């Protein structure tokens, strides 16, 4: 399938990398270390900011650390896309990638496509619910090596939720590319719906190995090998 776009927004989990890697490797790594990590760094300004943000999000006393930790664990268990949790997970994952030898899983077809799209001249941007720090960490330590040089920019929930059309409008404003010259790749139909609301081209990655059901509302492919993209 041929597409033309000057810019491509790319989701991570279920799109270029497996859901299982995040669910079975990254999430447990952060969960098992969260309490000790928070207690170790609780007096540092960046940690205080995360905890204050979490307390505000949960409607808690910012000095009630046990309650804040309980909220963070609850969000993690339910995979709630809230910024303080994602920021904390990203901090903990630094240890995993840099000290414990974790390498980010990416599908072979995705690695090939990212190189193809980049070399053809389409500007690539990541947009994930995971923090920008976590995105940089993962793509700097993938099973295919350091791929950070392929991307022009990174976006997370600090710009808005991925199911909100306004988030995509903000991204378009920052990258200064027209909606019809931008394409968004994601496995999530609701995210694609939001992007299409503002005129962005959409393609769903419906990978059988991730159990993603193809959407009838968007172009759907099982692999990036089916996509030919150029500016």
VOBA-1610 file (N, C-alpha, C; in pm, whole numbers, padded with zeros to 5 digits, always signed):
BEGIN
Unk+00084-00118+00000Unk+00000+00000+00000Unk+00088+00125+00000Unk+00060+00216-00091Unk+00140+00337-00104Unk+00076+00453-00028Unk+00158+00522+00050Unk+00114+00641+00122Unk+00219+00749+00102Unk+00172+00874+00107Unk+00264+00988+00099Unk+00243+01075+00222Unk+00352+01106+00291Unk+00344+01189+00410Unk+00480+01249+00438Unk+00480+01377+00475Unk+00605+01443+00513Unk+00645+01406+00655Unk+00545+01369+00737Unk+00572+01335+00877Unk+00492+01211+00915Unk+00550+01128+00999Unk+00482+01008+01049Unk+00491+01004+01201Unk+00374+00994+01266Unk+00368+00969+01409Unk+00362+00818+01429Unk+00441+00768+01521Unk+00451+00623+01539Unk+00428+00587+01685Unk+00329+00502+01709Unk+00304+00444+01840Unk+00408+00335+01866Unk+00422+00291+01988Unk+00523+00189+02020Unk+00459+00053+02049Unk+00394+00042+02164Unk+00344-00087+02211Unk+00235-00142+02118Unk+00257-00261+02062Unk+00161-00323+01973Unk+00174-00275+01830Unk+00261-00177+01806Unk+00279-00120+01672Unk+00417-00153+01618Unk+00522-00102+01684Unk+00658-00138+01641Unk+00720-00243+01732Unk+00666-00257+01853Unk+00716-00356+01947Unk+00602-00435+02008Unk+00632-00549+02064Unk+00527-00637+02114Unk+00467-00588+02245Unk+00340-00611+02261Unk+00272-00581+02386Unk+00330-00666+02499Unk+00368-00789+02466Unk+00420-00882+02567Unk+00548-00829+02632Unk+00634-00761+02556Unk+00758-00709+02613Unk+00729-00609+02723Unk+00637-00518+02696Unk+00601-00417+02795Unk+00531-00482+02914Unk+00436-00570+02885Unk+00355-00633+02990Unk+00437-00730+03076Unk+00523-00810+03012Unk+00590-00919+03084Unk+00732-00887+03130Unk+00791-00779+03075Unk+00928-00744+03113Unk+00933-00608+03183Unk+00892-00503+03113Unk+00908-00368+03167Unk+00817-00339+03286Unk+00688-00371+03274Unk+00597-00342+03384Unk+00636-00414+03513Unk+00664-00545+03510Unk+00705-00612+03634Unk+00836-00557+03691Unk+00929-00520+03603Unk+01057-00465+03651Unk+01032-00339+03734Unk+00947-00250+03681Unk+00918-00126+03754Unk+00836-00152+03879Unk+00738-00240+03869Unk+00650-00269+03983Unk+00729-00323+04102Unk+00820-00416+04077Unk+00894-00481+04184Unk+00992-00387+04255Unk+01030-00280+04187Unk+01130-00188+04242Unk+01072-00053+04285Unk+00944-00034+04262Unk+00885+00099+04281Unk+00899+00152+04423Unk+00859+00075+04523Unk+00860+00124+04661Unk+01001+00163+04706Unk+01096+00075+04682Unk+01233+00102+04724Unk+01289+00222+04650Unk+01258+00233+04522Unk+01309+00343+04440Unk+01254+00477+04489Unk+01124+00480+04517Unk+01062+00603+04566Unk+01121+00644+04700Unk+01137+00549+04792Unk+01192+00582+04924Unk+01337+00631+04914Unk+01413+00573+04822Unk+01552+00614+04805Unk+01563+00758+04755Unk+01472+00796+04665Unk+01484+00927+04598Unk+01378+01028+04642Unk+01305+00999+04748Unk+01188+01079+04785Unk+01219+01225+04813Unk+01343+01258+04853Unk+01378+01397+04886Unk+01431+01474+04765Unk+01450+01407+04653Unk+01502+01476+04535Unk+01390+01553+04466Unk+01418+01673+04415Unk+01313+01757+04358Unk+01231+01691+04247Unk+01297+01615+04158Unk+01224+01552+04048Unk+01128+01445+04100Unk+01167+01373+04206Unk+01078+01272+04264Unk+00964+01340+04337Unk+00995+01450+04407Unk+00888+01523+04477Unk+00784+01572+04378Unk+00829+01614+04260Unk+00736+01662+04157Unk+00646+01548+04108Unk+00704+01429+04090Unk+00625+01312+04048Unk+00521+01278+04154Unk+00563+01276+04280Unk+00473+01240+04389Unk+00362+01344+04407Unk+00397+01471+04393Unk+00296+01577+04404Unk+00194+01565+04291Unk+00244+01535+04171Unk+00156+01518+04055Unk+00063+01399+04076Unk+00118+01289+04130Unk+00037+01170+04157Unk-00068+01198+04263Unk-00030+01271+04368Unk-00125+01306+04474Unk-00238+01391+04420Unk-00204+01487+04335Unk-00307+01572+04274Unk-00401+01489+04187Unk-00343+01400+04107Unk-00423+01316+04017Unk-00518+01226+04095Unk-00472+01176+04209Unk-00552+01081+04289Unk-00636+01150+04396Unk-00621+01281+04411Unk-00695+01352+04514Unk-00649+01317+04654Unk-00517+01305+04672Unk-00460+01264+04800Unk-00377+01375+04864Unk-00351+01360+04994Unk-00261+01448+05066Unk-00120+01425+05010Unk-00050+01528+04963Unk+00083+01509+04905Unk+00187+01459+05005Unk+00156+01460+05135Unk+00249+01409+05235Unk+00218+01264+05275Unk+00111+01206+05218Unk+00072+01069+05252Unk+00136+00972+05153Unk+00263+00942+05179Unk+00339+00860+05085Unk+00281+00720+05066Unk+00239+00649+05174Unk+00179+00516+05153Unk+00058+00520+05061Unk-00026+00621+05076Unk-00146+00631+04992Unk-00107+00661+04847Unk-00006+00745+04828Unk+00039+00777+04693Unk+00098+00653+04625Unk+00178+00579+04700Unk+00234+00455+04645Unk+00125+00355+04609Unk+00024+00347+04694Unk-00088+00256+04666Unk-00158+00297+04536Unk-00175+00427+04516Unk-00237+00476+04392Unk-00151+00443+04271Unk-00021+00464+04285Unk+00070+00433+04174Unk+00066+00285+04138Unk+00065+00199+04239Unk+00056+00055+04213Unk-00078+00019+04148Unk-00184+00082+04194Unk-00316+00055+04136Unk-00321+00097+03989Unk-00266+00213+03960Unk-00261+00258+03820Unk-00176+00164+03736Unk-00064+00120+03793Unk+00024+00029+03719Unk-00046-00103+03690Unk-00117-00156+03789Unk-00189-00282+03773Unk-00295-00271+03664Unk-00360-00154+03656Unk-00467-00134+03558Unk-00416-00070+03429Unk-00285-00045+03420Unk-00223+00019+03303Unk-00293+00150+03270Unk-00312+00234+03371Unk-00374+00364+03352Unk-00269+00460+03296Unk-00305+00534+03191Unk-00209+00621+03122Unk-00202+00758+03189Unk-00145+00764+03309Unk-00131+00891+03379Unk+00017+00931+03383Unk+00041+01058+03366Unk+00178+01109+03351Unk+00270+01076+03469Unk+00229+01092+03596Unk+00324+01064+03705Unk+00369+00918+03708Unk+00277+00826+03680Unk+00317+00684+03676Unk+00417+00660+03565Unk+00388+00713+03445Unk+00476+00691+03332Unk+00614+00753+03356Unk+00615+00869+03420Unk+00744+00933+03451Unk+00825+00848+03549Unk+00758+00793+03650Unk+00827+00710+03749Unk+00876+00580+03687Unk+00791+00514+03608Unk+00834+00392+03541Unk+00957+00417+03454Unk+00955+00529+03382Unk+01069+00561+03296Unk+01198+00576+03373Unk+01191+00638+03489Unk+01309+00654+03573Unk+01364+00518+03619Unk+01273+00430+03658Unk+01315+00298+03706Unk+01374+00215+03592Unk+01318+00230+03473Unk+01367+00152+03359Unk+01508+00190+03316Unk+01550+00312+03351Unk+01688+00352+03320Unk+01785+00248+03377Unk+01761+00209+03501Unk+01844+00108+03567Unk+01843-00023+03489Unk+01723-00063+03444Unk+01710-00189+03372Unk+01786-00190+03241Unk+01774-00081+03164Unk+01840-00076+03034Unk+01990-00053+03046Unk+02029+00037+03138Unk+02169+00075+03145Unk+02253-00015+03235Unk+02189-00080+03333Unk+02266-00161+03427Unk+02234-00310+03422Unk+02111-00345+03382Unk+02070-00485+03386Unk+02063-00551+03249Unk+02099-00478+03145Unk+02108-00538+03013Unk+01977-00561+02941Unk+01868-00496+02984Unk+01741-00509+02912Unk+01756-00443+02775Unk+01700-00505+02673Unk+01698-00449+02538Unk+01555-00446+02488Unk+01517-00334+02428Unk+01380-00316+02383Unk+01345-00404+02265Unk+01230-00471+02274Unk+01185-00554+02163Unk+01124-00469+02054Unk+01165-00494+01929Unk+01103-00434+01812Unk+01084-00543+01708Unk+00973-00536+01636Unk+00951-00631+01528Unk+01048-00602+01413Unk+01095-00709+01347Unk+01190-00692+01237Unk+01132-00604+01126Unk+01003-00623+01095Unk+00942-00544+00989Unk+00936-00396+01027Unk+00921-00368+01157Unk+00917-00230+01205Unk+01054-00164+01194Unk+01158-00236+01232Unk+01294-00183+01221Unk+01325-00150+01076Unk+01293-00243+00987Unk+01317-00221+00844Unk+01239-00099+00794Unk+01111-00088+00835Unk+01027+00022+00789Unk+01076+00157+00841Unk+01117+00162+00967Unk+01167+00288+01022Unk+01287+00338+00942Unk+01374+00247+00906Unk+01489+00285+00823Unk+01442+00328+00684Unk+01349+00254+00625Unk+01300+00287+00491Unk+01234+00424+00489Unk+01146+00448+00585Unk+01074+00575+00589Unk+01170+00692+00610Unk+01264+00673+00702Unk+01362+00777+00731Unk+01447+00806+00607Unk+01496+00702+00543Unk+01584+00720+00427Unk+01510+00781+00309Unk+01377+00757+00301Unk+01297+00815+00193Unk+01270+00963+00215Unk+01290+01010+00339Unk+01273+01152+00366Unk+01154+01190+00451Unk+01078+01092+00499Unk+00967+01122+00589Unk+01021+01143+00731Unk+00980+01252+00795Unk+01025+01281+00932Unk+00946+01194+01029Unk+01016+01124+01117Unk+00954+01030+01210Unk+00946+01090+01351Unk+00830+01072+01414Unk+00808+01118+01550Unk+00741+01007+01630Unk+00787+00983+01752Unk+00723+00886+01840Unk+00614+00955+01921Unk+00501+00888+01937Unk+00394+00937+02027Unk+00344+00818+02105Unk+00377+00815+02233Unk+00344+00701+02318Unk+00296+00748+02453Unk+00219+00665+02521Unk+00179+00697+02657Unk+00297+00685+02753Unk+00399+00610+02715Unk+00522+00605+02794Unk+00593+00739+02787Unk+00662+00777+02894Unk+00727+00908+02899Unk+00831+00924+02789Unk+00862+01050+02755Unk+00965+01077+02656Unk+01098+01017+02699Unk+01128+01025+02829Unk+01252+00965+02879Unk+01254+00814+02854Unk+01140+00749+02875Unk+01132+00604+02853Unk+01143+00572+02704Unk+01085+00656+02619Unk+01096+00635+02474Unk+01241+00642+02430Unk+01311+00746+02476Unk+01452+00762+02440Unk+01536+00645+02491Unk+01503+00600+02610Unk+01575+00488+02670Unk+01556+00362+02588Unk+01431+00332+02553Unk+01401+00211+02478Unk+01467+00212+02341Unk+01453+00323+02267Unk+01506+00327+02131Unk+01657+00348+02127Unk+01714+00383+02240Unk+01859+00388+02249Unk+01919+00254+02286Unk+01832+00158+02327Unk+01880+00025+02371Unk+01788-00084+02316Unk+01773-00091+02184Unk+01686-00193+02124Unk+01767-00315+02084Unk+01696-00422+02053Unk+01763-00542+02005Unk+01830-00518+01870Unk+01792-00409+01803Unk+01853-00373+01674Unk+01955-00262+01690Unk+01990-00228+01813Unk+02088-00122+01838Unk+02023+00011+01871Unk+02103+00116+01864Unk+02056+00251+01895Unk+01989+00310+01772Unk+01857+00337+01783Unk+01780+00388+01669Unk+01733+00532+01691Unk+01785+00600+01790Unk+01740+00735+01821Unk+01759+00831+01704Unk+01862+00808+01624Unk+01892+00900+01514Unk+01784+00901+01407Unk+01693+00804+01410Unk+01588+00797+01309Unk+01474+00895+01335Unk+01466+00949+01457Unk+01350+01028+01499Unk+01383+01176+01513Unk+01285+01258+01469Unk+01298+01403+01481Unk+01248+01453+01616Unk+01156+01377+01679Unk+01099+01424+01805Unk+01020+01317+01876Unk+00981+01348+02001Unk+00915+01252+02087Unk+00799+01321+02160Unk+00686+01251+02170Unk+00568+01305+02238Unk+00509+01201+02331Unk+00460+01250+02447Unk+00396+01162+02544Unk+00268+01228+02596Unk+00216+01183+02708Unk+00088+01235+02757Unk+00097+01378+02810Unk+00217+01435+02819Unk+00226+01574+02859Unk+00168+01667+02753Unk+00157+01619+02631Unk+00095+01701+02525Unk-00055+01672+02515Unk-00100+01568+02586Unk-00241+01532+02585Unk-00261+01383+02566Unk-00381+01336+02598Unk-00413+01195+02584Unk-00418+01151+02439Unk-00384+01027+02413Unk-00376+00978+02276Unk-00513+00953+02212Unk-00619+00959+02293Unk-00754+00943+02239Unk-00825+01078+02228Unk-00749+01187+02238Unk-00805+01321+02231Unk-00756+01391+02105Unk-00849+01438+02022Unk-00814+01503+01896Unk-00723+01624+01919Unk-00746+01696+02029Unk-00667+01816+02057Unk-00517+01786+02069Unk-00483+01666+02114Unk-00342+01629+02128Unk-00274+01629+01991Unk-00343+01578+01892Unk-00286+01570+01758Unk-00277+01708+01695Unk-00372+01795+01727Unk-00365+01933+01679Unk-00240+02002+01736Unk-00211+01977+01863Unk-00093+02038+01926Unk+00035+01986+01859Unk+00039+01856+01834Unk+00158+01800+01769Unk+00177+01858+01630Unk+00069+01867+01553Unk+00077+01926+01420Unk+00131+02069+01427Unk+00086+02143+01528Unk+00134+02280+01543Unk+00283+02285+01572Unk+00333+02188+01648Unk+00475+02187+01683Unk+00564+02142+01568Unk+00518+02042+01492Unk+00602+01992+01382Unk+00581+02072+01255Unk+00476+02156+01253Unk+00448+02245+01141Unk+00431+02169+01009Unk+00347+02067+01014Unk+00314+01988+00894Unk+00162+01979+00885Unk+00108+01990+00764Unk-00036+01986+00744Unk-00090+01848+00780Unk-00215+01840+00827Unk-00273+01710+00865Unk-00270+01607+00751Unk-00303+01650+00629Unk-00309+01553+00518Unk-00170+01511+00470Unk-00067+01576+00525Unk+00071+01537+00494Unk+00135+01462+00610Unk+00051+01421+00704Unk+00096+01347+00822Unk+00022+01215+00830Unk+00091+01111+00878Unk+00029+00979+00893Unk+00058+00928+01034Unk-00038+00856+01091Unk-00023+00802+01226Unk-00038+00651+01220Unk+00060+00579+01275Unk+00058+00434+01284Unk+00034+00394+01429Unk-00071+00316+01454Unk-00102+00269+01589Unk-00180+00139+01579Unk-00178+00063+01687Unk-00262-00057+01692Unk-00400-00025+01748Unk-00414+00093+01808Unk-00535+00127+01884Unk-00632+00209+01798Unk-00750+00152+01772Unk-00848+00218+01686Unk-00897+00350+01743Unk-00912+00360+01875Unk-00960+00484+01936Unk-00858+00596+01919Unk-00730+00564+01926Unk-00627+00665+01901Unk-00630+00710+01755Unk-00648+00615+01665Unk-00655+00647+01523Unk-00777+00734+01493Unk-00888+00705+01561Unk-01010+00786+01545Unk-00980+00933+01578Unk-00909+00954+01691Unk-00879+01090+01736Unk-00789+01162+01635Unk-00690+01091+01581Unk-00600+01153+01483Unk-00674+01187+01355Unk-00762+01100+01313Unk-00835+01125+01188Unk-00933+01241+01202Unk-00978+01268+01324Unk-01067+01382+01347Unk-01006+01513+01301Unk-00873+01522+01309Unk-00807+01647+01269Unk-00748+01636+01129Unk-00778+01529+01057Unk-00738+01516+00917Unk-00611+01439+00891Unk-00555+01375+00995Unk-00433+01296+00977Unk-00468+01162+00911Unk-00381+01116+00821Unk-00397+00983+00762Unk-00370+00879+00872Unk-00439+00767+00865Unk-00425+00666+00971Unk-00406+00526+00914Unk-00322+00448+00981Unk-00303+00307+00948Unk-00295+00229+01078Unk-00374+00123+01087Unk-00371+00038+01206Unk-00279-00081+01183Unk-00192-00107+01281Unk-00113-00230+01283Unk-00192-00332+01365Unk-00250-00429+01295Unk-00330-00533+01363Unk-00250-00662+01359Unk-00158-00674+01453Unk-00068-00790+01455Unk-00136-00908+01524Unk-00145-01022+01455Unk-00206-01140+01517Unk-00136-01182+01645Unk-00003-01166+01650Unk+00073-01208+01768Unk+00041-01123+01891Unk-00015-01004+01870Unk-00055-00919+01981Unk-00206-00927+02006Unk-00276-01005+01925Unk-00420-01022+01944Unk-00502-00900+01907Unk-00448-00814+01820Unk-00519-00692+01781Unk-00623-00723+01674Unk-00745-00683+01699Unk-00853-00704+01602Unk-00850-00594+01498Unk-00851-00628+01370Unk-00852-00525+01265Unk-00976-00437+01274Unk-00956-00308+01254Unk-01066-00212+01256Unk-01121-00194+01115Unk-01252-00185+01103Unk-01312-00160+00972Unk-01311-00011+00938Unk-01274+00072+01036Unk-01278+00217+01016Unk-01146+00274+00965Unk-01040+00194+00965Unk-00909+00241+00923Unk-00840+00136+00836Unk-00750+00182+00750Unk-00665+00088+00678Unk-00591+00003+00780Unk-00595-00127+00764Unk-00539-00218+00863Unk-00441-00314+00796Unk-00323-00329+00856Unk-00221-00421+00803Unk-00165-00504+00918Unk-00109-00617+00885Unk-00051-00705+00987Unk+00098-00681+01006Unk+00157-00602+00915Unk+00301-00580+00918Unk+00336-00453+00842Unk+00443-00386+00882Unk+00491-00269+00808Unk+00544-00307+00670Unk+00568-00435+00649Unk+00616-00477+00516Unk+00512-00447+00408Unk+00387-00426+00447Unk+00281-00396+00352Unk+00273-00248+00318Unk+00356-00166+00383Unk+00348-00020+00368Unk+00465+00036+00290Unk+00433+00116+00189Unk+00532+00193+00114Unk+00504+00340+00142Unk+00597+00408+00211Unk+00575+00545+00253Unk+00687+00636+00202Unk+00646+00749+00144Unk+00743+00849+00100Unk+00681+00987+00115Unk+00762+01093+00117Unk+00707+01228+00130Unk+00621+01267+00010
//
